């Protein structure tokens, strides 16, 4: 999104500051987009120092900017330290790309820009962001050029021309069943009933239930693992089925941009929440089902009704183009810039009373994120940022559970990064 932003907003100069890039090379499309925009790429943690030094460097870099956009990891405190003094910083916009997660930075952000309405609504209701400091900025998508007709793309995949291809692309954990939200269990009966249909899923490996489904359907259900060549599959698809229980909004947008109808499963009793798939563009075109029976009926109609499928695909493409592509997206961006420039600097958010909330989102999020990093992994991720005494003490504790823990983690991060870069250069 960052490099597409710089490419689309071509009338302005864009520079980029990476807080903890480490030894990982900056992706060439990102570096090239910033260079084309007349800006510079700064990598903070290659510089000698720690969090405070890097925060100071960020503030100095940003001093000449008209506006700062934070597109950061949810618990990255460097920008919070850098822009704590609002009298000495340009307007700050927080791109709320992780609206489903805990994050820091609301108190220094003049505008919090959700990527969807449910996220913006949550920021106001649960994060204390005032309405006048809330905005939405949809995910930007590049212009989509179909290079192959659907029939030819199917042919390259070895599929019969008359087959109806159902496609889904997401990280494997997004398909793990959660109660009645069972992706494979929901789709399998429909695929079995409609012999012309085939289901290809990129992300999960063909093991366990996926291997069983493959055998049960004589190969018409396939899990293909992780792949990079997704464009061919998108162009071959007749219908795109969103992952669930965890949705994949970017995949929906990419599929819909090719004129493919989109079907998604809503969470029980959580319609309109951050658990579902929504953006301003998807709200106009996404086909949603509230339960298993409704989902299966909607999918069966898409498979069997060619006219309905074609009409839905065309409308999907037009709806997404109006919101997520230029010039519509650029107009939304201009409004966001104007909003940030017109507001006085944000003041600290008022202290809110600690409350234990138990709505549907609160109850489901722990289940959804049970595979996320545990406390020990989070400590290890931050180990090289700690003062020496704490670094050594925590390293000793972590090593009890993981004897193979690298002694390199005892180095301060800037030195560890330098050492890693030296090894890579060799």
C-alpha positions as CSV (number, residue, x, y, z in Angstrom):
1,X,0.0,0.0,0.0
2,X,2.9,2.4,0.8
3,X,4.5,2.2,-2.6
4,X,1.2,2.3,-4.4
5,X,0.3,5.4,-2.4
6,X,3.5,7.1,-3.5
7,X,2.9,6.1,-7.1
8,X,-0.7,7.3,-7.2
9,X,0.0,10.6,-5.3
10,X,2.5,11.5,-8.0
11,X,2.2,15.3,-7.6
12,X,3.9,15.2,-4.2
13,X,7.3,14.3,-2.9
14,X,7.3,11.2,-0.6
15,X,10.1,10.0,1.7
16,X,10.0,6.8,3.7
17,X,11.4,6.0,7.2
18,X,11.6,2.4,8.2
19,X,11.9,1.9,11.9
20,X,13.0,-1.7,12.3
21,X,13.8,-3.0,8.8
22,X,17.0,-4.6,10.0
23,X,19.2,-6.5,7.6
24,X,16.2,-7.4,5.3
25,X,16.6,-5.6,1.9
26,X,14.0,-2.9,1.2
27,X,11.8,-4.4,-1.6
28,X,12.8,-2.9,-5.0
29,X,9.3,-1.7,-5.9
30,X,9.1,0.2,-2.6
31,X,12.6,1.8,-3.0
32,X,11.9,2.6,-6.7
33,X,8.5,4.2,-5.9
34,X,10.1,6.5,-3.3
35,X,13.0,7.4,-5.7
36,X,10.5,8.2,-8.4
37,X,8.6,10.5,-6.0
38,X,11.7,12.5,-5.3
39,X,12.2,11.2,-1.8
40,X,14.7,9.3,0.3
41,X,14.5,6.0,2.2
42,X,15.8,6.1,5.8
43,X,16.4,2.9,7.8
44,X,16.6,3.9,11.4
45,X,17.9,0.8,13.2
46,X,21.1,0.7,11.1
47,X,22.1,3.8,13.1
48,X,24.0,3.5,16.4
49,X,21.6,4.0,19.3
50,X,18.4,2.8,20.7
51,X,14.7,3.6,20.7
52,X,15.2,7.2,21.9
53,X,18.0,7.9,19.4
54,X,15.9,6.6,16.6
55,X,12.8,8.5,17.7
56,X,15.0,11.7,17.7
57,X,16.2,10.9,14.2
58,X,12.6,10.3,13.0
59,X,11.5,13.7,14.4
60,X,14.4,15.5,12.7
61,X,13.6,13.8,9.4
62,X,9.9,14.7,9.7
63,X,10.6,18.3,10.6
64,X,10.7,19.4,7.0
65,X,7.5,17.4,6.0
66,X,4.1,18.9,5.5
67,X,2.4,15.7,6.8
68,X,3.4,12.4,8.4
69,X,1.6,9.1,7.6
70,X,2.1,6.3,10.1
71,X,1.8,2.9,8.4
72,X,3.5,1.0,11.3
73,X,3.5,-2.1,13.3
74,X,0.8,-2.0,16.0
75,X,3.2,-1.8,18.9
76,X,5.9,0.3,17.4
77,X,6.6,3.0,20.0
78,X,9.2,4.9,17.9
79,X,6.7,7.3,16.3
80,X,4.9,7.8,19.6
81,X,8.1,9.0,21.1
82,X,9.1,11.1,18.1
83,X,5.8,13.0,17.8
84,X,4.9,13.3,21.5
85,X,5.5,17.0,21.4
86,X,2.7,18.1,19.1
87,X,4.0,21.7,19.0
88,X,7.1,20.6,17.1
89,X,5.7,18.1,14.7
90,X,3.7,18.3,11.4
91,X,0.2,16.8,11.3
92,X,0.2,13.1,11.8
93,X,-2.2,10.6,10.2
94,X,-2.4,7.0,11.5
95,X,-3.3,4.5,8.8
96,X,-5.3,2.0,10.9
97,X,-4.5,-1.1,8.9
98,X,-4.7,-3.3,12.1
99,X,-8.1,-2.2,13.4
100,X,-8.7,-5.7,14.8
101,X,-5.6,-5.5,17.0
102,X,-4.2,-3.6,20.0
103,X,-2.0,-0.7,18.8
104,X,-0.3,2.4,20.2
105,X,-0.4,5.9,18.7
106,X,-3.9,7.3,19.0
107,X,-2.7,10.0,21.4
108,X,-0.3,11.5,18.9
109,X,-2.4,11.1,15.7
110,X,-4.2,14.2,14.5
111,X,-6.4,11.9,12.3
112,X,-6.9,8.2,12.5
113,X,-7.7,6.9,9.0
114,X,-9.4,3.5,9.0
115,X,-9.2,1.4,5.9
116,X,-12.9,0.5,6.3
117,X,-16.0,1.8,8.0
118,X,-16.1,-0.9,10.7
119,X,-12.5,0.0,11.7
120,X,-13.3,3.8,11.8
121,X,-16.4,3.1,13.8
122,X,-14.4,1.0,16.3
123,X,-11.8,3.8,16.6
124,X,-14.5,6.2,17.8
125,X,-16.4,3.8,20.0
126,X,-13.5,1.9,21.6
127,X,-10.3,3.9,21.1
128,X,-11.7,7.3,22.0
129,X,-11.0,9.0,18.7
130,X,-13.3,12.0,18.3
131,X,-15.4,11.9,15.1
132,X,-13.8,15.0,13.6
133,X,-10.4,13.2,13.9
134,X,-11.7,10.0,12.3
135,X,-11.6,9.3,8.5
136,X,-11.6,6.4,6.1
137,X,-9.0,5.8,3.4
138,X,-9.6,2.6,1.4
139,X,-6.8,0.2,0.3
140,X,-5.4,1.5,-2.9
141,X,-5.4,-1.0,-5.8
142,X,-3.3,-0.6,-9.0
143,X,-5.2,-0.6,-12.4
144,X,-5.9,-4.3,-13.2
145,X,-5.1,-5.4,-16.7
146,X,-6.4,-8.8,-17.7
147,X,-3.7,-10.5,-19.8
148,X,-5.7,-13.7,-20.5
149,X,-9.3,-14.5,-21.2
150,X,-10.8,-16.7,-18.5
151,X,-11.0,-19.7,-20.8
152,X,-7.3,-19.4,-21.7
153,X,-6.2,-19.0,-18.1
154,X,-8.1,-22.2,-17.3
155,X,-6.4,-24.0,-20.1
156,X,-3.0,-23.0,-18.8
157,X,-4.0,-24.4,-15.4
158,X,-5.1,-27.7,-17.0
159,X,-8.8,-27.2,-16.3
160,X,-11.6,-28.1,-18.6
161,X,-13.1,-25.0,-20.4
162,X,-16.6,-25.8,-19.2
163,X,-15.5,-26.1,-15.5
164,X,-16.7,-23.5,-13.0
165,X,-13.6,-22.5,-10.9
166,X,-14.0,-21.4,-7.3
167,X,-10.9,-19.7,-6.0
168,X,-9.7,-18.7,-2.5
169,X,-6.3,-17.2,-1.5
170,X,-5.2,-16.5,2.1
171,X,-2.8,-17.6,4.7
172,X,-3.5,-21.1,6.0
173,X,-4.6,-20.2,9.5
174,X,-7.5,-18.2,8.1
175,X,-9.2,-21.5,7.1
176,X,-8.9,-23.2,10.4
177,X,-12.5,-24.2,11.5
178,X,-14.0,-22.3,14.4
179,X,-17.4,-23.7,15.5
180,X,-19.9,-23.5,12.7
181,X,-17.5,-21.3,10.7
182,X,-16.0,-24.2,8.7
183,X,-14.8,-23.2,5.3
184,X,-14.1,-26.7,3.9
185,X,-17.1,-28.2,5.6
186,X,-19.4,-25.6,4.1
187,X,-18.1,-25.6,0.5
188,X,-17.5,-29.4,0.1
189,X,-21.2,-30.4,-0.2
190,X,-21.8,-27.7,-2.9
191,X,-18.8,-28.8,-4.9
192,X,-19.9,-32.5,-4.6
193,X,-23.4,-31.5,-5.8
194,X,-22.2,-29.5,-8.8
195,X,-20.0,-31.7,-10.8
196,X,-18.8,-28.9,-13.1
197,X,-17.3,-27.0,-10.1
198,X,-13.7,-27.1,-8.9
199,X,-12.3,-25.5,-5.8
200,X,-8.7,-24.3,-5.7
201,X,-7.3,-22.8,-2.5
202,X,-3.9,-21.1,-2.4
203,X,-2.3,-21.0,1.1
204,X,-3.1,-24.3,2.9
205,X,-1.1,-27.5,2.1
206,X,-2.8,-30.6,0.7
207,X,-2.7,-32.5,4.0
208,X,-5.3,-33.6,6.6
209,X,-8.8,-32.5,5.7
210,X,-7.7,-30.9,2.4
211,X,-6.2,-34.3,1.3
212,X,-9.4,-36.0,2.3
213,X,-11.5,-33.6,0.4
214,X,-9.3,-34.0,-2.7
215,X,-9.8,-37.8,-2.6
216,X,-13.5,-37.5,-1.9
217,X,-14.1,-35.2,-4.9
218,X,-11.7,-37.1,-7.2
219,X,-9.4,-34.1,-7.4
220,X,-11.9,-31.3,-7.8
221,X,-10.8,-29.8,-4.5
222,X,-7.2,-28.9,-4.3
223,X,-5.1,-27.0,-1.7
224,X,-2.0,-25.7,-3.5
225,X,0.1,-24.3,-0.7
226,X,1.8,-20.9,-0.9
227,X,2.4,-19.6,-4.4
228,X,3.5,-16.4,-6.0
229,X,1.8,-16.8,-9.4
230,X,-1.6,-15.8,-8.2
231,X,-2.5,-13.6,-11.2
232,X,-3.1,-16.6,-13.4
233,X,-5.5,-18.1,-10.9
234,X,-7.4,-14.8,-10.5
235,X,-7.9,-14.6,-14.2
236,X,-9.1,-18.2,-14.4
237,X,-11.6,-17.9,-11.5
238,X,-15.4,-17.8,-12.2
239,X,-16.2,-17.2,-8.5
240,X,-14.1,-16.0,-5.6
241,X,-14.9,-17.4,-2.2
242,X,-13.5,-15.4,0.8
243,X,-11.6,-17.3,3.5
244,X,-13.3,-17.8,6.8
245,X,-13.5,-17.7,9.7
246,X,-10.8,-15.1,9.1
247,X,-11.5,-12.9,6.1
248,X,-8.9,-11.7,3.6
249,X,-9.9,-8.3,2.3
250,X,-6.9,-7.7,0.0
251,X,-7.5,-11.0,-1.8
252,X,-11.2,-10.0,-2.3
253,X,-10.2,-6.7,-3.8
254,X,-7.6,-8.4,-6.1
255,X,-10.1,-11.0,-7.3
256,X,-12.9,-8.5,-7.8
257,X,-10.8,-6.2,-9.9
258,X,-10.8,-8.9,-12.6
259,X,-14.6,-8.8,-12.8
260,X,-15.1,-11.9,-10.6
261,X,-18.1,-12.1,-8.2
262,X,-17.2,-12.3,-4.5
263,X,-18.9,-14.3,-1.8
264,X,-18.1,-13.9,1.9
265,X,-19.4,-15.5,5.2
266,X,-20.6,-13.2,7.9
267,X,-19.9,-13.9,11.6
268,X,-22.9,-15.0,13.7
269,X,-24.4,-12.0,15.5
270,X,-21.5,-9.8,14.4
271,X,-22.7,-8.2,11.1
272,X,-21.0,-4.9,10.4
273,X,-18.1,-5.6,12.9
274,X,-14.4,-5.8,12.2
275,X,-14.7,-9.6,12.1
276,X,-16.3,-9.3,8.6
277,X,-15.0,-8.3,5.2
278,X,-15.9,-4.6,4.4
279,X,-14.5,-1.6,2.6
280,X,-16.4,1.3,0.9
281,X,-16.0,-0.6,-2.3
282,X,-16.9,-4.1,-1.1
283,X,-20.0,-2.7,0.7
284,X,-21.4,-1.9,-2.8
285,X,-20.8,-5.4,-4.3
286,X,-19.8,-8.1,-1.9
287,X,-22.3,-11.0,-1.7
288,X,-22.7,-12.0,2.0
289,X,-24.3,-14.9,3.7
290,X,-25.3,-15.0,7.4
291,X,-25.4,-18.7,7.9
292,X,-24.3,-22.0,6.3
293,X,-27.5,-22.6,4.4
294,X,-27.6,-19.1,3.0
295,X,-24.0,-19.4,2.0
296,X,-24.5,-22.7,0.2
297,X,-27.6,-21.4,-1.6
298,X,-25.7,-18.2,-2.8
299,X,-22.8,-20.3,-4.0
300,X,-25.0,-22.8,-5.8
301,X,-26.8,-20.0,-7.6
302,X,-23.5,-18.4,-8.7
303,X,-22.3,-21.8,-10.1
304,X,-25.6,-22.7,-11.9
305,X,-26.7,-19.2,-13.1
306,X,-24.3,-17.9,-15.7
307,X,-26.2,-14.6,-16.2
308,X,-26.3,-13.9,-12.5
309,X,-22.6,-14.7,-12.2
310,X,-21.7,-12.4,-15.1
311,X,-23.8,-9.5,-13.9
312,X,-22.4,-9.8,-10.4
313,X,-18.8,-9.9,-11.7
314,X,-19.3,-6.8,-13.8
315,X,-20.9,-4.8,-11.1
316,X,-18.1,-5.9,-8.7
317,X,-15.4,-4.6,-11.0
318,X,-17.1,-1.3,-11.5
319,X,-17.8,-0.8,-7.7
320,X,-14.2,-1.5,-6.7
321,X,-12.7,0.7,-9.5
322,X,-14.8,3.6,-8.3
323,X,-13.4,3.5,-4.7
324,X,-10.1,1.7,-4.7
325,X,-8.6,3.0,-8.0
326,X,-7.8,6.5,-9.3
327,X,-9.3,9.1,-9.5
328,X,-11.8,8.1,-6.8
329,X,-9.1,7.1,-4.4
330,X,-7.1,10.3,-5.0
331,X,-10.1,12.4,-4.2
332,X,-10.5,10.6,-0.8
333,X,-6.8,11.1,-0.2
334,X,-7.0,14.9,-0.9
335,X,-9.9,15.1,1.6
336,X,-7.8,13.3,4.2
337,X,-4.8,15.7,3.7
338,X,-7.1,18.7,4.0
339,X,-8.7,17.3,7.2
340,X,-5.3,16.7,8.8
341,X,-4.1,20.2,7.8
342,X,-7.2,22.0,9.1
343,X,-7.4,20.6,12.6
344,X,-5.5,22.0,15.6
345,X,-2.8,19.6,17.0
346,X,-4.4,16.7,18.9
347,X,-4.3,16.9,22.6
348,X,-3.9,13.9,24.9
349,X,-7.0,11.7,24.9
350,X,-8.9,11.8,28.1
351,X,-8.4,8.9,30.5
352,X,-11.1,6.3,30.0
353,X,-12.5,4.1,32.7
354,X,-11.2,0.5,32.4
355,X,-14.1,-1.7,31.4
356,X,-14.4,-5.4,30.7
357,X,-16.4,-5.6,27.6
358,X,-17.9,-8.9,26.3
359,X,-19.6,-8.3,23.0
360,X,-19.2,-10.7,20.1
361,X,-15.9,-9.2,19.0
362,X,-14.3,-9.5,22.5
363,X,-15.4,-13.1,22.8
364,X,-14.1,-14.2,19.4
365,X,-10.8,-12.3,19.0
366,X,-8.9,-14.5,21.5
367,X,-9.9,-17.6,19.5
368,X,-9.0,-16.0,16.2
369,X,-5.5,-15.0,17.4
370,X,-4.6,-18.0,19.5
371,X,-1.9,-18.8,17.0
372,X,-0.3,-15.3,17.3
373,X,3.1,-14.9,18.9
374,X,3.2,-15.7,22.6
375,X,4.8,-13.6,25.4
376,X,8.2,-15.3,25.0
377,X,8.3,-14.7,21.3
378,X,7.3,-11.0,21.8
379,X,10.1,-10.6,24.3
380,X,12.6,-12.2,21.9
381,X,11.4,-9.8,19.2
382,X,12.2,-6.8,21.4
383,X,15.3,-8.3,23.2
384,X,17.9,-6.3,21.3
385,X,16.1,-3.0,22.2
386,X,16.5,-3.6,25.9
387,X,19.3,-2.1,28.1
388,X,22.1,-4.5,28.6
389,X,21.1,-5.8,32.0
390,X,17.6,-6.6,31.0
391,X,18.8,-8.0,27.7
392,X,21.1,-10.5,29.4
393,X,18.5,-11.5,32.1
394,X,15.8,-12.1,29.5
395,X,18.1,-14.0,27.2
396,X,19.0,-16.3,30.0
397,X,15.4,-17.0,30.8
398,X,14.4,-17.5,27.1
399,X,17.4,-19.9,26.6
400,X,16.0,-22.2,29.3
401,X,13.1,-23.0,27.0
402,X,15.1,-22.7,23.8
403,X,18.7,-23.9,24.2
404,X,19.4,-23.0,20.5
405,X,18.7,-19.3,21.1
406,X,21.3,-17.2,19.3
407,X,23.9,-15.4,21.4
408,X,23.7,-12.7,18.7
409,X,20.5,-11.5,20.4
410,X,22.7,-10.2,23.2
411,X,24.0,-7.5,20.8
412,X,22.2,-4.2,20.7
413,X,19.9,-4.1,17.6
414,X,22.0,-1.6,15.6
415,X,25.1,-3.7,16.1
416,X,23.2,-6.9,15.3
417,X,21.8,-5.4,12.1
418,X,25.3,-4.3,11.1
419,X,26.7,-7.8,11.7
420,X,23.8,-9.5,9.8
421,X,24.3,-7.1,6.8
422,X,28.0,-7.9,6.8
423,X,27.3,-11.7,6.7
424,X,24.8,-11.2,3.9
425,X,27.3,-9.1,1.8
426,X,29.7,-12.0,2.0
